[in-house]
Amino acid sequence: MTATPVDLATFWVRFLEIEKRTRALSRRFGTIQLYALQRTRIFYALAEELGLFDNPHPHFNKDALDSQIEPIANLAGLARSSSVVVPFRRRVAGSEPYSDVIRQRLLATGESVRVIDFLPTIDDSGSFAPTTPDELDLERLKAYFALSKAKQVARIMKYTSRRPQVQAWQRLIAEFESAFGVTLEKFQKYPQWLVRRTLAERSGFAELFRKLGTKNLYIVNAYSEPSIVLGAHRAGVKVHEIQHGFISAFHPAYSFGLPQNSGQAKSGQAQSGQSPKLDAAPDTILTWGTYWGNGVTLARGTNLSVSGPTAPFQEYRQKALAENRIVEKQVLFTSQGAIANELFAAALKTAATLPDHNVIYRLHPNESLADFEALLAEASHHAQSQGATMPKNFSLSHRDPIFLDLVSRSEFLIGAFSTTLFEGLALGCKVLVLPITGYQNVQPAIDAGDITLITSLDKLPEALAAARTAEHPEKYYAKEDHA
């Protein structure tokens, strides 16, 4: 097939139209909303085929996570826990800041809290780090559920993988392929593996939460672990997702409609619109500030509640702002895997255009320094062939120093739609975005005058001169304690 060129806004509208026409989100295969579980992956697969995004995590290999997992023995003898916390797999300096602050607040109120962690985790160097094995480690739990629920799942699979369902799935995927002129080879086959795994884990986690007497589940990155949410809901547990990254009107894990006028929304309230009711959607999303989620058509029944930023960021912000670290004429580009090539080229051009500015290109932890050194060598070779020289005011940065140290010292921060741009707003940077795929995600902040849109790199000096710091950065990262 020949892909039909589209921009992000057009792509999003067409994507929603197909979902509505096919009833993809509400359609059940047996008792499972199967497409809803695959929606984010299908969205990015389409976007990659259309050339909108590159692979956002090209060096992440999940296979390494699933090797040699020893299942737990059973669920006997577990102490009851009214609240369960599931942290993020990635660690920052050895800790997990997103859930840590929630867990500490729960403990302070006298709640009985159990943390169900991952084995292994991923540290901020991008490598896998083992943790002390716990009887309720997530991967070991899943391995146990696969064994203990095998017979039950086998009986159900007879009714969830019949020929009409297989054909219905294939027709659904064909609708997306036809509409966009692409081939979704990875999704054409009916995903029996996902049905089997979801059935086992949904039943298993429901049993676990009932045994624990759990009333509330606090989970980071809920859309990557939907079977935990499904099991929680089946056991009557309220699910609270802890914000760990971007939430916007174009994020397929959170948004189920067209962008709304966030100015018409009450602070901390989601737009209702014609949103679907999804089994795996959280009941509440705990956000860093009032900005996040407003103007987004969340799944029906999902609400927003401001919990504030992580404790480490709160402490860092107070210290950095008190020290007034900003260095004039320092320009920091924050890389993003999905559009890294465009950002890198823009950073090089910026360095050439503004020789009196110090331009730093900071890689995402999942990106490879060797890849970008190769790009830099290629650019240098091309410049030499044209009789030109590479700008001396350009440098790469990867993992050291810590990212926030660079942000808090840079007068200007440039990117596309990363959460790091909002960290820059909170730390006093003048933040700008390039008009490349995905910038629409930050349109509300552009409309508010907090982020400056660079209409053309040829007009970059004028854009930098026009850029301002955010007037009310606390709406992105609340300053008050929301315990």
C-alpha positions in Angstrom: 0.0 0.0 0.0 1.0 3.6 -0.5 0.7 5.7 2.7 -1.5 8.8 2.5 0.5 11.9 3.7 -1.2 13.6 6.7 -0.3 16.0 9.5 -0.9 15.1 13.1 -4.2 17.0 13.4 -5.6 15.4 10.3 -4.3 12.0 11.3 -6.0 12.3 14.7 -9.4 13.3 13.2 -9.3 10.4 10.8 -8.1 8.0 13.5 -11.1 9.0 15.7 -13.5 8.7 12.7 -12.4 5.1 12.1 -12.8 4.2 15.7 -16.3 5.7 15.8 -17.4 4.0 12.6 -16.1 0.6 13.6 -17.1 0.9 17.3 -13.5 -0.3 17.9 -13.2 0.9 21.5 -16.4 -0.5 22.8 -16.3 -3.8 20.8 -15.7 -6.9 22.9 -14.0 -10.1 21.9 -15.5 -12.4 24.5 -15.3 -10.2 27.7 -12.3 -8.1 26.6 -12.2 -4.7 24.9 -9.3 -6.0 22.8 -8.7 -3.0 20.5 -8.6 -0.7 23.6 -5.7 -2.7 24.9 -3.8 -2.2 21.6 -4.9 1.3 20.8 -1.6 3.1 21.8 0.5 0.6 19.9 -1.7 0.8 16.8 -1.7 4.6 16.9 2.1 4.8 16.9 2.5 2.0 14.3 0.3 4.0 12.0 2.1 7.2 12.8 5.5 5.6 12.0 4.2 4.1 8.7 3.0 7.6 7.7 6.3 9.2 8.6 4.8 11.3 11.4 7.0 9.8 14.1 10.1 7.6 14.3 10.3 4.8 16.9 10.2 6.7 20.2 12.2 4.0 22.0 14.5 2.4 19.4 16.9 0.8 22.0 14.3 -0.6 24.4 14.2 -4.4 24.3 11.3 -5.8 26.4 12.4 -9.4 25.7 15.2 -8.8 28.2 12.5 -8.3 30.9 10.8 -11.6 30.4 13.7 -14.0 30.7 14.0 -16.5 33.5 11.2 -15.2 35.7 10.5 -17.5 38.6 6.8 -17.5 39.6 5.8 -17.1 43.2 4.6 -20.2 45.0 1.0 -19.0 45.9 -1.0 -16.2 47.4 -1.3 -17.7 50.9 -0.5 -15.8 54.1 -0.5 -12.2 52.7 -0.9 -9.3 55.1 -3.9 -7.2 54.2 -3.3 -3.9 52.6 -5.9 -1.3 52.0 -3.8 0.5 49.5 -1.5 -1.0 46.8 1.1 1.1 44.9 2.6 0.0 41.6 5.6 2.2 40.7 7.2 3.1 37.4 9.7 0.5 36.0 12.3 3.2 35.3 14.3 4.5 38.3 15.9 8.0 38.6 19.1 8.0 40.6 17.9 4.7 42.2 14.5 5.9 43.3 11.0 6.1 41.8 9.9 9.7 42.4 6.4 9.5 40.9 4.9 7.0 43.3 7.2 7.6 46.3 5.5 10.9 47.2 2.0 9.2 47.1 3.2 6.3 49.2 4.7 8.6 51.8 1.4 10.5 52.0 -0.6 7.3 52.4 1.7 6.1 55.2 1.4 9.4 57.0 -2.3 9.0 57.2 -2.0 5.5 58.7 -2.9 3.5 55.6 -1.6 0.0 55.2 0.4 0.2 52.0 1.9 -2.6 49.9 4.3 -1.8 47.0 4.2 -4.3 44.1 7.4 -3.7 42.2 9.0 -4.8 39.0 11.9 -7.2 38.6 14.1 -6.0 37.1 13.8 -2.3 37.0 15.5 0.1 34.5 17.9 2.6 36.0 18.5 6.1 34.5 21.5 4.8 32.6 19.1 2.8 30.5 20.2 -0.6 31.7 18.3 -3.2 33.6 18.9 -3.2 37.3 17.9 -6.2 39.6 15.9 -5.5 42.7 15.6 -7.6 45.9 13.0 -10.3 44.9 9.7 -9.9 46.7 6.9 -12.4 47.0 4.7 -9.9 45.2 7.1 -8.8 42.5 5.0 -8.0 39.4 6.8 -10.2 36.9 6.7 -13.2 39.4 3.0 -12.6 40.0 2.3 -12.6 36.3 4.2 -15.9 35.9 2.2 -17.4 38.7 -1.1 -16.3 37.2 -0.1 -17.8 33.8 0.2 -21.2 35.5 -2.5 -21.0 38.1 -5.2 -19.7 35.7 -4.1 -21.9 32.7 -7.1 -24.3 32.9 -9.6 -21.6 33.5 -8.2 -19.6 30.6 -8.1 -22.6 28.3 -11.9 -23.1 28.8 -12.6 -19.4 28.0 -10.3 -19.3 25.0 -12.7 -21.7 23.2 -15.2 -18.9 23.1 -13.0 -15.9 22.6 -11.0 -17.1 19.6 -13.7 -18.5 17.3 -13.6 -17.8 13.6 -16.1 -14.9 13.6 -14.1 -13.1 16.2 -10.8 -13.7 14.3 -12.4 -12.3 11.1 -13.9 -9.4 13.0 -10.4 -8.4 14.3 -8.9 -8.7 10.8 -11.7 -6.5 9.3 -11.1 -4.0 12.0 -7.3 -3.8 11.3 -8.1 -3.7 7.5 -10.2 -0.6 8.1 -7.2 1.3 9.5 -5.0 0.0 6.7 -7.4 1.1 4.0 -8.0 4.5 5.5 -4.4 5.4 5.8 -2.9 3.4 2.9 -0.5 1.4 5.1 0.1 -2.2 6.2 -0.1 -3.1 9.8 1.5 -6.5 9.6 2.1 -6.9 13.3 -1.6 -6.5 14.0 -3.2 -8.4 11.2 -3.1 -11.7 13.2 -5.7 -12.1 15.9 -3.8 -11.6 19.1 -4.7 -14.8 21.0 -1.5 -14.3 23.1 -2.9 -11.0 24.4 -6.4 -12.5 25.1 -4.9 -15.4 27.0 -2.5 -13.2 29.0 -5.2 -10.6 29.8 -7.7 -13.3 31.0 -5.1 -14.9 33.3 -3.9 -11.6 34.7 -7.3 -10.0 35.1 -8.5 -13.0 37.1 -5.2 -13.3 39.1 -5.0 -9.6 40.1 -8.7 -9.6 41.1 -8.0 -12.6 43.4 -4.9 -10.9 44.8 -6.7 -7.6 45.6 -9.6 -9.5 47.3 -7.1 -11.4 49.4 -5.4 -8.2 50.4 -8.6 -6.4 51.1 -7.4 -3.6 48.8 -9.6 -0.5 48.4 -7.4 1.7 46.4 -4.7 1.1 43.7 -2.2 3.8 42.9 -0.3 3.0 39.7 2.2 4.8 37.4 1.8 4.3 33.7 -1.5 2.4 34.0 -2.0 2.1 30.2 1.1 -0.1 30.0 -0.3 -2.5 32.6 -4.0 -2.7 31.7 -4.5 -6.2 33.2 -3.7 -4.8 36.7 -6.4 -2.1 36.2 -8.9 -4.7 34.9 -8.3 -7.0 37.9 -8.6 -4.1 40.3 -12.0 -3.0 38.8 -13.2 -6.6 38.9 -12.4 -6.7 42.6 -14.1 -3.3 43.3 -10.9 -1.4 43.8 -10.7 2.3 42.9 -7.8 3.0 40.5 -5.7 6.1 40.7 -3.1 6.7 37.9 -0.1 8.7 39.0 1.1 11.1 36.3 4.6 10.3 34.9 4.6 12.1 31.6 2.7 14.0 29.0 -1.1 14.1 29.0 -2.5 15.9 26.0 -5.4 16.0 23.5 -3.3 13.9 21.1 -2.1 11.2 23.5 -3.8 7.9 22.5 -3.6 6.5 26.1 -5.6 9.4 27.5 -7.5 11.3 24.8 -10.6 9.9 23.1 -11.9 12.9 21.3 -11.1 16.2 19.6 -9.2 18.9 21.5 -11.5 20.9 23.7 -11.3 24.5 24.7 -9.4 24.1 28.0 -10.4 27.7 28.9 -14.0 26.5 29.3 -13.1 23.7 31.6 -13.1 24.1 35.4 -9.7 23.6 36.9 -8.9 20.0 37.5 -12.0 18.7 35.6 -11.9 16.6 32.4 -14.1 17.3 29.4 -16.9 14.8 29.0 -17.7 15.0 25.3 -18.7 11.7 23.7 -16.0 9.7 25.5 -16.2 5.9 25.7 -16.5 3.8 28.8 -13.3 1.7 29.0 -12.7 -1.2 31.4 -9.0 -0.5 31.7 -9.3 3.3 32.2 -8.4 4.6 35.7 -11.0 6.3 37.9 -8.7 9.2 38.7 -5.5 10.6 37.2 -3.4 12.4 39.8 -1.7 15.3 38.0 1.2 17.6 38.7 -0.8 20.7 38.2 -4.2 22.1 36.9 -2.9 22.3 33.3 -2.7 18.6 32.7 -5.8 16.9 31.3 -7.8 20.0 30.8 -9.2 20.2 27.3 -8.7 16.4 26.9 -11.6 14.1 26.3 -10.8 11.4 28.9 -12.5 8.1 29.1 -16.0 8.3 30.6 -15.7 8.0 34.4 -12.1 9.2 34.6 -11.6 12.4 36.6 -8.6 14.6 37.4 -7.1 15.5 40.7 -4.0 17.6 41.4 -1.5 15.8 43.6 1.4 18.1 42.8 4.9 17.3 41.5 7.3 14.8 42.8 9.1 15.7 46.0 12.5 15.7 44.4 11.3 18.1 41.7 9.7 20.3 44.3 12.9 20.5 46.3 15.0 21.0 43.2 12.9 23.8 41.9 13.0 25.7 45.2 16.8 25.4 45.3 17.4 26.3 41.6 15.1 29.3 41.6 16.7 30.6 44.8 20.2 30.4 43.3 19.1 32.1 40.0 21.4 29.8 37.9 20.3 30.9 34.4 23.2 31.5 32.0 22.4 34.0 29.2 22.6 32.8 25.6 22.7 29.1 26.6 20.3 27.2 24.3 19.3 23.6 25.3 17.6 21.3 22.9 15.8 18.3 24.5 15.7 15.3 22.3 12.7 13.1 21.7 13.0 9.7 20.0 9.9 10.1 17.8 11.3 13.3 16.1 15.0 13.2 17.1 16.4 13.6 13.6 14.5 16.8 13.0 15.4 18.2 16.4 19.1 17.3 15.9 19.2 19.0 12.5 17.5 22.1 13.9 20.0 22.2 16.8 22.9 22.2 14.4 21.4 25.0 12.3 20.7 27.0 15.4 24.4 26.7 16.4 25.4 27.9 13.0 22.9 30.8 13.0 23.8 32.0 16.5 27.6 31.6 16.9 27.5 33.7 20.1 25.2 31.3 21.8 26.1 28.0 23.5 23.9 25.2 22.0 23.6 21.9 23.8 21.7 18.9 22.4 20.6 16.6 25.3 19.7 13.0 24.5 16.8 11.1 26.0 18.0 8.2 28.4 16.7 5.7 25.9 18.8 7.1 23.0 22.3 6.0 22.1 25.2 8.5 22.3 27.0 6.5 19.5 24.0 7.1 17.2 24.2 10.8 17.6 28.0 10.9 17.4 27.6 9.1 14.0 25.1 11.8 12.9 27.5 14.5 14.0 30.3 12.9 12.1 28.1 12.6 9.0 27.1 16.3 9.3 30.8 17.2 9.6 31.7 15.2 6.5 28.9 16.9 4.6 30.1 20.3 5.7 33.6 19.6 4.7 32.5 18.5 1.2 30.7 21.9 0.9 33.8 23.8 2.0 32.2 24.7 5.3 33.0 24.1 8.9 31.0 22.7 11.8 29.9 25.2 14.5 32.2 25.2 17.5 29.4 26.2 19.9 27.5 22.9 19.6 27.9 19.9 21.9 26.1 16.7 22.8 25.0 15.8 26.3 24.0 12.4 27.6 23.1 11.4 31.2 25.8 13.6 32.8 25.2 16.1 34.3 21.6 15.4 35.4 19.1 16.9 33.0 17.6 19.4 35.4 21.1 20.9 36.0 21.2 21.8 32.3 17.7 23.0 32.2 18.1 25.3 35.3 21.1 26.9 33.7 19.8 27.5 30.2 18.1 30.7 29.2 16.4 29.0 26.3 14.9 25.5 26.1 13.8 24.2 22.7 11.9 21.0 21.8 8.6 19.7 20.4 6.3 18.2 22.9 8.2 16.7 25.8 7.3 17.0 29.5 10.8 18.5 29.9 9.6 21.7 28.2 7.2 22.2 31.1 10.0 21.5 33.6 11.8 24.3 31.9 8.8 26.6 32.4 8.9 25.8 36.1 12.6 26.4 36.4 12.5 29.8 34.7 13.5 29.0 31.1 12.2 30.7 28.1 10.7 27.7 26.3 10.2 27.4 22.5 8.9 24.7 20.2 9.6 23.9 16.6 6.8 23.5 14.1 7.4 19.8 13.6 5.1 16.8 14.1 3.7 16.8 17.6 4.0 20.4 18.6 0.2 20.5 18.6 0.4 18.7 21.9 1.6 21.9 23.6 -0.8 24.2 21.8 -2.7 25.2 25.0 0.6 26.5 26.5 1.4 28.3 23.2 -2.1 29.9 23.3 -1.4 30.9 26.9 1.7 32.7 25.8 4.0 30.5 28.0 5.6 28.7 25.1 6.8 30.4 21.9 6.3 28.7 18.6 9.2 29.1 16.2 7.5 29.5 12.8 10.8 29.1 10.9 14.5 28.5 11.8 15.3 31.5 9.6 13.5 33.6 12.1 15.0 32.1 15.2 16.7 35.2 16.4 13.4 37.0 16.4 11.7 34.1 18.2 14.4 34.0 20.9 14.0 37.8 21.4 10.2 37.4 21.7 10.3 34.4 24.1 9.2 35.0 27.7 9.2 33.1 30.9 5.8 31.7 32.1 3.7 34.1 34.1 2.1 31.3 36.2 4.3 28.2 36.0 2.6 26.7 39.1 -0.3 25.6 36.9 2.1 23.1 35.3 3.7 22.0 38.6 1.7 23.1 41.6 3.7 24.7 44.4 1.3 24.0 47.3 1.2 20.7 49.1 -1.7 18.5 47.9 -1.4 15.8 50.5 
